[in-house]
Amino acid sequence: MGTGSGHQLTDRPLDPAAYIVEGYLADSMAKGYRFLLSEEDIDGLVAFLLTQ
């Protein structure tokens, strides 16, 4: 993946606790997408989100 939005869209589902917005709890996001989605699935998801 490249840099910028695509990079962030790839990282967030894989490691949701990497960046926590002030006021939100670190454990409030679902975990485990790294194990549920293949790299191709994540690339497809990011490509879709970038078109929205």
N, C-alpha and C positions, 0 to 999 in steps of 0.2 A: 504494500500500500504506500501511497505517497504521503505527502505532508498536508497539513491544514485540516480541513473538515473531514476528509476521507480518513485520515489517520485517527482523528478523534472518534469518528463513528466506528472504527474498527476496535479501538482500545476500550471504549466504554462498556460494550457488552462483555468483553473478556475480563476486564478488571474494573468493575463499577466503583470500587473503593479507592481507585487511584486519584480521583479528584472529587472532593466533596464540597458542594456549595454550602456556604455558611447558613446555618439554621436547619440543615438536614442531618439525619443520623447516618453514620457510616454503614450500618447494616440494614438500611431500609430498601436497598435494591436487590433484586433477585441475583443469585449467583449461579455459576455452573454452566453458562452458555458455552464456555470453552470446551466443555465435555459433551454438549448436546449438538452443537453445530460444527460441521466440517469447515475447513478454511474456504472452500468453494461456496458454501452456504453463506458465510459471513461476507465474502466478497460480493455475492449477489445481493445481500441485504443492504450493504453500503452503496452499491451502484443504484439500487432502487431509491434509497433515501436521498441520494444526491440529485435525483430527478424531481423531487417534490419541492 
